Amino acid sequence: MLTTASTTNPYSEGLDKNAANYTSLSPLSFLAKAAAVYPQRIALIHGERRITWAETYIRCRRLASALQRRGIGAGDTVAVMAPNIPATYEASFGVPMIGAVLNTLNIRLDAEAIAFQLKHGEARVLLTDREFSGTIARALAMLENPPLVIDIDDALYEGGEHVGEIEYEQLLQEGDPDFAWSLPWDEWNAIALNYTSGTTGNPKGVVYHHRGAYLNAVSNIVSWSMPQHSVYLWTLPMFHCNGWCFPWTMAANAGTNVCLRRVDPALIFEAIRTHRVTHMCAAPIVYNMLINAPAGLSEGIEHKVAGFIAGSAPPASTIEGMERLGFDITHVYGLTETYGPAAVCAKHENWAELPLDERARLNARQGVASPMQEALTVLDPVTMQPVAWDGQTIGEIMFRGNITMKGYLKNRAATEEAFAGGWFHTGDLAVVDPDGYVRIKDRSKDVIISGGENISSIEVEDVLYRHPAVEVVAVVAKPDQKWGEVPCAFIQLKEGQTATEDDIRAYCREHLAHYKVPKSVVFGPVPKTSTGKLQKFLLRERAGQAAAA
């Protein structure tokens, strides 16, 4: 017999949060644990240099203390202009230890873009590697109130000049190795500021919180089934979405970070062989470099390497090619606004029994929400209703959950637009296959509408990547008087390979409907961002100029 319900909820009485049962989630806690449990394990490898977890913890506390003694505190922005070196890694912890916000700058940007970001983000301190002293000097000259500049003298780089007030190692000596840092009082507090690519106007400042950084760091481990003490090679820029949160992941993993100042196939294969690298992340362009590298570079690597691939929709041929090299590739998907990877193409055991090309096709999809992200879906952006799981109906990919940005810095209108309807709108167009896996068709701005028919640039690119002479390809819309738009392919050939426009078009006709075949083919280097994304906005401009001429 049911009794009358109590007017009060017994689970809300006398069961409050307190210091014993509640702590704000922050990836900073991972570093303290790694240093306490595995103090002598190698945390960082940089050239001949080896730094243990105990030493890393001390250096991060010194950095935090030194910054605080110079007046930096909660809510202040500390920018970093440096490649994948120990100082960049240490800033991932040392800066937020005092409640400050880390802004890792894209090292490929010009002075104007750097100046904009330093001003917009109100950076009070800038750590900068000597390699970028020229760019930084020009950027600082554009600022009315330049930040305190700290030079980083990396032993693996020769050249450049000092543009700052003090050198990084000297700054660390100002700090207390036993500095008593604290976790954020609220896990919603900002931990990092990352700027979008800004291909159409000024970039937007994406703000991350401690909770999201913590959860995505753990999500990386779960998504990858990453064993403890993994050896991670930094082929992904640490400045890009805070290295997809992997600086914090590797502290949680108590693994080893192998630093790499620049991406080069010879250096990558050498590092994998020498340090027995187990994991790495990169955009498709980097994996294509490995696939097309001289065969001798990969000799002597007898262990399997796990690789995350993301940054742009990868051709199935890239995943197929890396499997042939002995890499186990997992496709992840996300944006700057989702801390990097927030979706994963989770593999199924029975896929292993399929032919390589079919397995690669399945693995090239964007997949499902990652373990710590609440939801990934494809909705009609007008009605906000889910599309059918038929692999045909196109909608917009949307995210919801903890691995989503706080919003855009100083841009309430853009933030509200991005979160309209209670979902984060990615701008990526996709379908949902019958098994519930999301598959990108194109960016909304990259769809080619020819004679009323929608053409996916990704579909055409995927075909062209299978051509034996093609190394890099980007397909964009070219204005056309008759059809409105037609596909135009920009192709970078492999070294030593040749092909003509007729060859390319004939190959496409064998694999595509004729209206999808590029009407123009342009050979030459294809412009890319520092993170490997194809700069289609430049190619669209070039195609438009050619059409006008």
C-alpha positions as CSV (number, residue, x, y, z in Angstrom):
1,M,0.0,0.0,0.0
2,L,1.4,3.4,-1.0
3,T,1.9,6.0,1.8
4,T,1.4,9.7,1.5
5,A,4.5,11.3,0.0
6,S,6.5,13.6,2.3
7,T,6.2,17.3,1.6
8,T,10.0,17.6,1.8
9,N,12.6,15.8,-0.1
10,P,14.7,13.8,2.4
11,Y,17.6,13.8,-0.1
12,S,17.9,17.6,0.1
13,E,18.0,17.9,3.9
14,G,21.4,17.9,5.6
15,L,23.2,16.6,2.5
16,D,25.0,19.8,1.4
17,K,28.2,20.2,-0.5
18,N,31.3,20.5,1.7
19,A,35.1,20.3,1.4
20,A,35.0,16.6,2.0
21,N,32.5,15.6,-0.7
22,Y,32.8,18.2,-3.4
23,T,35.8,19.6,-5.4
24,S,35.7,21.7,-8.5
25,L,36.8,19.7,-11.5
26,S,40.1,21.0,-13.0
27,P,42.8,19.3,-15.0
28,L,45.3,21.0,-12.7
29,S,44.7,18.2,-10.2
30,F,46.2,15.7,-12.7
31,L,49.6,17.2,-12.5
32,A,49.8,17.1,-8.7
33,K,48.8,13.4,-8.7
34,A,51.3,12.5,-11.5
35,A,54.1,14.1,-9.6
36,A,53.1,12.5,-6.3
37,V,52.7,9.0,-7.6
38,Y,55.3,8.8,-10.4
39,P,57.8,11.5,-9.5
40,Q,60.7,9.9,-11.4
41,R,58.9,9.0,-14.6
42,I,59.8,11.1,-17.6
43,A,57.1,13.6,-18.4
44,L,58.8,15.5,-21.2
45,I,61.4,14.7,-23.9
46,H,62.8,17.5,-25.9
47,G,65.9,16.7,-27.9
48,E,68.4,15.4,-25.4
49,R,66.5,16.9,-22.5
50,R,64.5,14.8,-20.1
51,I,62.2,16.2,-17.4
52,T,60.4,14.1,-14.8
53,W,56.9,14.6,-13.5
54,A,58.3,15.9,-10.2
55,E,60.5,18.4,-12.0
56,T,57.6,19.5,-14.2
57,Y,55.4,20.1,-11.2
58,I,58.1,22.3,-9.6
59,R,58.6,24.2,-12.8
60,C,54.9,24.9,-13.2
61,R,54.6,26.1,-9.6
62,R,57.6,28.4,-10.1
63,L,55.9,29.8,-13.2
64,A,52.6,30.4,-11.3
65,S,54.5,32.0,-8.4
66,A,56.6,34.2,-10.6
67,L,53.6,35.5,-12.5
68,Q,51.7,36.2,-9.3
69,R,54.6,38.1,-7.9
70,R,54.5,40.3,-11.0
71,G,50.8,41.1,-10.3
72,I,49.1,38.5,-12.5
73,G,46.0,36.9,-11.0
74,A,42.4,35.7,-11.5
75,G,40.9,36.7,-14.8
76,D,44.2,38.0,-16.4
77,T,45.2,36.7,-19.8
78,V,48.7,35.2,-20.4
79,A,49.5,34.6,-24.0
80,V,52.0,32.1,-25.4
81,M,53.7,32.3,-28.9
82,A,55.7,29.1,-29.1
83,P,55.8,25.7,-30.8
84,N,55.6,22.3,-29.0
85,I,58.2,22.8,-26.4
86,P,58.3,22.3,-22.6
87,A,57.6,25.9,-21.9
88,T,54.3,25.7,-23.8
89,Y,53.4,22.6,-21.9
90,E,54.3,24.1,-18.5
91,A,52.1,27.2,-19.2
92,S,49.1,24.8,-19.6
93,F,49.3,24.3,-15.8
94,G,51.3,27.3,-14.4
95,V,49.0,30.0,-15.8
96,P,45.7,28.6,-14.6
97,M,47.2,27.7,-11.2
98,I,46.7,31.4,-10.2
99,G,43.3,31.7,-11.9
100,A,44.8,33.4,-15.0
101,V,43.6,32.4,-18.5
102,L,46.0,30.8,-21.0
103,N,45.9,32.1,-24.6
104,T,48.0,30.0,-26.9
105,L,48.6,31.9,-30.1
106,N,48.8,30.4,-33.6
107,I,52.5,30.6,-34.5
108,R,51.7,30.9,-38.2
109,L,49.7,34.1,-37.9
110,D,51.0,37.5,-39.2
111,A,51.7,40.5,-36.9
112,E,48.3,42.1,-37.5
113,A,46.4,39.0,-36.4
114,I,48.6,38.6,-33.4
115,A,48.2,42.2,-32.4
116,F,44.4,41.9,-32.7
117,Q,44.3,38.9,-30.4
118,L,46.7,40.4,-27.8
119,K,44.5,43.5,-27.7
120,H,41.1,41.7,-27.8
121,G,42.2,39.2,-25.2
122,E,43.8,41.9,-23.0
123,A,47.0,39.9,-22.6
124,R,49.0,41.1,-19.6
125,V,51.9,38.8,-20.2
126,L,53.3,37.2,-23.4
127,L,55.7,34.3,-23.5
128,T,57.4,34.1,-26.9
129,D,59.9,31.8,-28.5
130,R,62.8,33.5,-30.3
131,E,61.8,32.0,-33.6
132,F,58.8,34.4,-33.8
133,S,60.7,37.5,-32.5
134,G,60.2,39.4,-35.8
135,T,56.5,38.9,-35.9
136,I,56.1,39.7,-32.3
137,A,58.1,42.8,-32.5
138,R,55.9,44.1,-35.3
139,A,52.8,43.1,-33.4
140,L,53.9,44.9,-30.2
141,A,54.5,48.1,-32.2
142,M,50.9,48.1,-33.1
143,L,49.7,48.1,-29.4
144,E,49.2,51.1,-27.2
145,N,49.5,49.0,-24.1
146,P,51.8,46.1,-24.9
147,P,52.0,43.2,-22.3
148,L,55.0,42.2,-20.3
149,V,57.1,40.1,-22.7
150,I,59.1,37.0,-21.6
151,D,61.6,35.5,-24.1
152,I,61.9,31.7,-24.4
153,D,65.4,30.6,-25.3
154,D,64.9,27.1,-26.7
155,A,68.1,25.2,-27.2
156,L,66.8,23.5,-30.3
157,Y,66.4,26.8,-32.2
158,E,69.2,29.1,-33.4
159,G,68.4,32.6,-34.5
160,G,65.9,35.2,-33.6
161,E,66.3,38.0,-31.1
162,H,65.2,38.9,-27.6
163,V,62.2,41.2,-27.6
164,G,61.2,40.9,-24.0
165,E,62.1,42.1,-20.5
166,I,63.4,38.8,-19.1
167,E,64.1,35.2,-20.3
168,Y,61.8,32.4,-19.3
169,E,64.3,30.4,-17.2
170,Q,65.2,33.6,-15.3
171,L,61.5,34.2,-14.7
172,L,61.1,30.7,-13.2
173,Q,64.0,31.4,-10.8
174,E,61.8,34.2,-9.4
175,G,59.1,31.7,-8.4
176,D,58.6,29.6,-5.3
177,P,59.0,25.8,-6.1
178,D,56.7,25.1,-3.2
179,F,54.1,27.6,-4.3
180,A,50.7,26.9,-2.7
181,W,48.4,27.1,-5.7
182,S,44.7,26.2,-5.5
183,L,42.0,24.8,-7.6
184,P,39.4,27.2,-9.0
185,W,36.6,28.1,-6.5
186,D,34.2,27.4,-9.4
187,E,34.9,24.9,-12.1
188,W,33.0,27.2,-14.5
189,N,35.8,29.7,-14.3
190,A,37.8,30.3,-17.5
191,I,41.0,28.3,-18.0
192,A,41.8,29.1,-21.7
193,L,41.1,31.4,-24.5
194,N,41.4,30.2,-28.1
195,Y,40.8,32.2,-31.3
196,T,39.0,30.7,-34.3
197,S,40.7,30.8,-37.6
198,G,39.0,34.1,-38.6
199,T,38.9,33.3,-42.3
200,T,36.0,35.7,-42.8
201,G,36.8,38.8,-40.7
202,N,38.3,39.0,-37.2
203,P,38.5,35.7,-35.3
204,K,36.3,35.0,-32.3
205,G,37.7,34.3,-28.9
206,V,36.5,31.0,-27.6
207,V,36.5,30.6,-23.8
208,Y,37.0,27.2,-22.1
209,H,36.2,26.4,-18.5
210,H,38.0,24.1,-16.0
211,R,35.2,21.6,-16.0
212,G,35.2,21.1,-19.8
213,A,39.0,20.9,-19.9
214,Y,39.0,18.2,-17.2
215,L,36.3,16.2,-18.9
216,N,37.8,16.3,-22.3
217,A,41.2,15.3,-21.0
218,V,39.6,12.2,-19.5
219,S,37.4,11.7,-22.6
220,N,40.5,11.4,-24.7
221,I,41.7,8.5,-22.6
222,V,38.4,6.7,-22.6
223,S,37.7,7.3,-26.4
224,W,41.2,5.8,-27.2
225,S,41.3,3.1,-24.5
226,M,44.6,4.8,-23.7
227,P,46.8,2.7,-21.3
228,Q,48.6,4.4,-18.4
229,H,52.1,5.7,-19.2
230,S,51.4,6.1,-22.9
231,V,54.1,7.8,-25.0
232,Y,52.5,10.7,-26.9
233,L,54.2,12.5,-29.8
234,W,53.3,16.1,-30.3
235,T,52.6,16.3,-34.0
236,L,49.5,18.3,-33.2
237,P,50.2,22.0,-32.3
238,M,49.8,22.7,-28.6
239,F,48.3,26.0,-29.6
240,H,45.4,24.4,-31.4
241,C,42.5,24.0,-29.0
242,N,45.1,23.6,-26.3
243,G,46.4,20.6,-28.1
244,W,42.9,19.0,-28.0
245,C,43.4,19.0,-24.2
246,F,46.2,16.5,-24.5
247,P,48.6,18.4,-22.2
248,W,46.1,17.7,-19.4
249,T,45.4,14.2,-20.8
250,M,49.0,13.2,-20.5
251,A,49.2,14.4,-16.9
252,A,46.1,12.3,-16.1
253,N,47.8,9.4,-17.9
254,A,51.2,10.0,-16.2
255,G,52.7,9.3,-19.6
256,T,55.5,10.8,-21.6
257,N,55.3,13.8,-23.9
258,V,57.7,13.8,-26.8
259,C,58.0,17.4,-28.1
260,L,58.4,18.2,-31.7
261,R,59.1,21.8,-32.8
262,R,58.1,21.2,-36.4
263,V,56.2,18.6,-38.4
264,D,58.6,16.6,-40.6
265,P,58.1,12.9,-41.7
266,A,61.8,12.1,-41.0
267,L,61.5,13.5,-37.5
268,I,58.2,11.9,-36.8
269,F,59.3,8.4,-37.9
270,E,62.6,8.8,-36.0
271,A,60.8,9.8,-32.8
272,I,58.3,6.9,-33.1
273,R,61.2,4.5,-33.5
274,T,63.5,5.9,-30.8
275,H,61.0,6.6,-28.1
276,R,58.5,3.8,-29.0
277,V,55.7,6.4,-29.4
278,T,52.3,4.8,-28.8
279,H,50.0,7.7,-29.6
280,M,49.8,10.8,-31.8
281,C,47.2,13.2,-33.2
282,A,47.2,15.1,-36.5
283,A,45.2,16.5,-39.4
284,P,44.8,14.5,-42.6
285,I,47.5,16.5,-44.3
286,V,50.1,15.3,-41.8
287,Y,49.1,11.7,-42.2
288,N,49.3,12.1,-46.0
289,M,52.8,13.4,-45.6
290,L,53.7,10.1,-43.8
291,I,51.9,8.0,-46.4
292,N,53.9,9.7,-49.2
293,A,57.2,9.8,-47.4
294,P,60.1,7.7,-48.7
295,A,59.6,4.1,-47.7
296,G,62.9,3.9,-45.8
297,L,61.9,6.4,-43.2
298,S,59.4,4.0,-41.5
299,E,61.8,1.1,-41.4
300,G,62.5,-0.4,-38.0
301,I,59.1,0.5,-36.5
302,E,57.7,-2.8,-35.4
303,H,55.1,-1.7,-32.9
304,K,51.6,-0.4,-33.7
305,V,50.9,3.3,-33.2
306,A,47.5,4.7,-32.4
307,G,46.5,7.9,-34.2
308,F,43.7,10.3,-33.8
309,I,42.8,12.1,-37.0
310,A,40.7,15.2,-37.2
311,G,40.9,18.9,-38.4
312,S,39.0,18.3,-41.6
313,A,37.0,15.4,-43.0
314,P,39.6,12.8,-43.8
315,P,39.4,10.9,-47.1
316,A,38.9,7.2,-46.5
317,S,42.1,6.7,-48.6
318,T,44.1,8.4,-45.8
319,I,42.9,6.1,-43.1
320,E,43.5,3.2,-45.5
321,G,47.0,4.3,-46.2
322,M,47.9,4.7,-42.6
323,E,46.6,1.2,-41.8
324,R,49.0,-0.1,-44.4
325,L,51.8,1.6,-42.5
326,G,50.8,-0.2,-39.3
327,F,48.9,2.7,-37.7
328,D,45.6,2.2,-35.9
329,I,43.6,5.3,-36.8
330,T,40.6,6.6,-34.9
331,H,38.6,9.5,-36.4
332,V,37.5,12.2,-34.0
333,Y,35.5,15.3,-34.8
334,G,35.0,18.7,-33.2
335,L,35.7,22.4,-33.4
336,T,37.6,25.0,-31.4
337,E,34.2,25.6,-29.7
338,T,34.1,22.0,-28.4
339,Y,37.7,21.8,-26.9
340,G,38.8,19.9,-30.0
341,P,37.4,16.3,-30.3
342,A,33.9,16.0,-28.9
343,A,32.8,13.2,-31.2
344,V,34.4,9.9,-32.1
345,C,33.9,7.3,-34.8
346,A,33.6,4.5,-32.2
347,K,34.8,1.2,-33.8
348,H,32.9,-2.1,-33.7
349,E,34.7,-5.4,-33.4
350,N,33.0,-6.8,-36.6
351,W,34.4,-4.0,-38.7
352,A,37.8,-5.7,-38.4
353,E,36.5,-8.5,-40.6
354,L,35.6,-6.2,-43.4
355,P,37.8,-5.4,-46.4
356,L,40.2,-2.6,-45.8
357,D,38.5,-0.1,-48.1
358,E,35.1,-0.7,-46.5
359,R,36.6,-0.5,-43.0
360,A,38.3,2.8,-43.9
361,R,34.9,4.1,-45.2
362,L,33.2,3.4,-42.0
363,N,36.1,4.8,-39.9
364,A,36.1,8.1,-41.9
365,R,32.7,9.1,-40.5
366,Q,32.4,11.7,-37.7
367,G,30.6,9.1,-35.5
368,V,28.9,9.7,-32.2
369,A,29.2,11.9,-29.1
370,S,32.5,11.3,-27.2
371,P,32.1,9.7,-23.7
372,M,32.1,13.0,-21.8
373,Q,30.0,15.0,-24.3
374,E,26.3,14.8,-23.7
375,A,24.9,14.7,-27.2
376,L,25.8,15.0,-30.9
377,T,22.9,15.3,-33.4
378,V,22.0,16.4,-36.8
379,L,19.0,18.8,-36.9
380,D,17.1,20.8,-39.5
381,P,18.5,24.3,-38.6
382,V,15.1,25.9,-39.2
383,T,12.7,23.6,-37.4
384,M,15.4,22.2,-35.0
385,Q,14.0,18.7,-35.6
386,P,16.2,15.7,-36.0
387,V,16.8,14.5,-39.6
388,A,15.9,10.9,-40.6
389,W,18.6,8.3,-40.1
390,D,18.6,7.4,-43.8
391,G,22.1,8.5,-44.8
392,Q,20.4,11.0,-47.2
393,T,18.6,13.8,-45.4
394,I,21.0,16.7,-44.8
395,G,20.9,18.8,-41.6
396,E,23.4,20.7,-39.4
397,I,25.6,19.0,-36.8
398,M,24.9,20.3,-33.3
399,F,26.4,19.6,-29.9
400,R,25.2,19.8,-26.4
401,G,27.0,19.1,-23.2
402,N,30.0,19.9,-20.9
403,I,32.6,19.8,-23.7
404,T,31.2,23.0,-25.2
405,M,32.7,26.4,-24.8
406,K,31.4,29.0,-22.3
407,G,31.0,31.3,-25.2
408,Y,32.7,34.0,-27.3
409,L,34.7,36.6,-25.4
410,K,33.1,40.1,-25.5
411,N,30.6,38.9,-28.2
412,R,27.2,38.2,-26.6
413,A,25.4,38.3,-30.0
414,A,27.6,35.6,-31.6
415,T,27.4,33.5,-28.4
416,E,23.6,33.6,-28.4
417,E,23.5,32.8,-32.2
418,A,25.8,29.9,-31.7
419,F,23.6,28.5,-28.8
420,A,20.2,29.2,-30.4
421,G,17.6,26.6,-29.5
422,G,19.8,25.1,-26.7
423,W,22.3,23.5,-29.1
424,F,25.7,24.6,-30.3
425,H,25.5,25.1,-34.1
426,T,28.6,23.9,-35.9
427,G,27.8,25.1,-39.4
428,D,28.8,21.6,-40.7
429,L,26.2,19.8,-42.9
430,A,25.8,16.1,-42.4
431,V,23.6,13.0,-42.7
432,V,22.9,10.3,-40.1
433,D,23.5,6.8,-41.3
434,P,21.0,4.0,-40.3
435,D,23.4,2.9,-37.5
436,G,23.2,6.4,-35.9
437,Y,26.7,7.5,-37.0
438,V,27.0,11.1,-38.3
439,R,28.7,11.6,-41.6
440,I,29.7,15.1,-42.8
441,K,28.7,16.2,-46.2
442,D,30.3,19.6,-46.2
443,R,30.6,22.9,-44.5
444,S,27.5,25.0,-45.2
445,K,29.7,27.6,-47.0
446,D,31.5,24.9,-49.0
447,V,28.5,23.2,-50.7
448,I,28.5,23.8,-54.4
449,I,25.1,24.5,-55.9
450,S,25.2,23.8,-59.6
451,G,22.1,24.0,-61.7
452,G,20.0,23.6,-58.6
453,E,21.9,20.4,-57.5
454,N,23.9,20.3,-54.3
455,I,27.4,19.0,-54.7
456,S,29.5,18.0,-51.7
457,S,33.1,19.2,-52.1
458,I,34.2,16.5,-49.7
459,E,32.7,13.7,-51.9
460,V,34.6,15.0,-54.9
461,E,37.8,15.4,-52.9
462,D,37.5,11.9,-51.5
463,V,37.4,10.5,-55.1
464,L,40.4,12.6,-56.2
465,Y,42.5,11.6,-53.2
466,R,42.4,8.0,-54.6
467,H,44.1,9.2,-57.8
468,P,47.7,7.8,-57.6
469,A,49.2,11.2,-58.5
470,V,47.3,13.4,-56.1
471,E,48.8,14.4,-52.8
472,V,46.5,17.3,-51.7
473,V,43.2,18.4,-53.2
474,A,40.6,21.1,-52.4
475,V,37.4,21.5,-54.3
476,V,35.5,24.8,-54.3
477,A,32.7,26.6,-56.2
478,K,33.6,28.6,-59.3
479,P,31.0,31.1,-60.6
480,D,29.5,30.0,-63.9
481,Q,27.0,32.0,-66.1
482,K,25.1,28.9,-67.1
483,W,25.0,26.7,-64.0
484,G,25.5,29.4,-61.3
485,E,28.4,27.4,-59.7
486,V,30.6,24.5,-60.9
487,P,33.2,22.5,-59.1
488,C,36.8,23.7,-59.4
489,A,39.6,21.4,-58.2
490,F,42.9,22.7,-56.9
491,I,45.4,19.9,-56.9
492,Q,48.9,19.5,-55.5
493,L,50.6,16.5,-57.1
494,K,53.0,14.1,-55.4
495,E,56.6,14.7,-56.0
496,G,57.7,13.1,-59.3
497,Q,54.1,12.5,-60.4
498,T,52.4,14.1,-63.4
499,A,48.8,14.4,-64.5
500,T,46.8,16.6,-66.9
501,E,43.4,18.2,-66.5
502,D,42.0,15.7,-68.9
503,D,43.4,12.8,-66.8
504,I,41.8,14.2,-63.7
505,R,38.4,14.8,-65.3
506,A,38.4,11.3,-66.9
507,Y,39.2,9.7,-63.5
508,C,36.4,11.6,-61.9
509,R,33.9,10.6,-64.6
510,E,34.6,6.9,-63.7
511,H,33.6,7.5,-60.1
512,L,31.2,10.4,-60.0
513,A,28.0,11.6,-61.6
514,H,29.0,13.8,-64.5
515,Y,27.6,17.0,-63.0
516,K,29.9,16.5,-60.0
517,V,33.1,16.3,-62.2
518,P,35.3,19.4,-61.8
519,K,34.9,21.8,-64.7
520,S,38.3,23.3,-63.9
521,V,41.5,21.8,-62.6
522,V,44.3,24.0,-61.2
523,F,47.7,22.4,-60.4
524,G,50.0,23.8,-57.8
525,P,50.5,24.1,-54.0
526,V,47.3,24.2,-52.0
527,P,47.3,26.7,-49.2
528,K,46.8,25.3,-45.7
529,T,46.5,26.7,-42.2
530,S,49.1,25.7,-39.6
531,T,46.7,23.0,-38.3
532,G,46.4,21.4,-41.8
533,K,43.1,22.8,-42.8
534,L,42.7,23.7,-46.4
535,Q,42.2,27.5,-46.8
536,K,39.2,27.2,-49.1
537,F,38.3,30.9,-48.7
538,L,41.5,31.8,-50.6
539,L,40.8,29.3,-53.3
540,R,37.2,30.5,-53.7
541,E,38.6,34.0,-54.2
542,R,41.1,32.7,-56.8
543,A,38.3,30.7,-58.6
544,G,36.1,33.8,-58.6
545,Q,38.9,36.0,-60.0
546,A,39.5,33.4,-62.8
547,A,35.8,33.3,-63.6
548,A,35.7,37.1,-63.8
549,A,38.7,37.2,-66.1
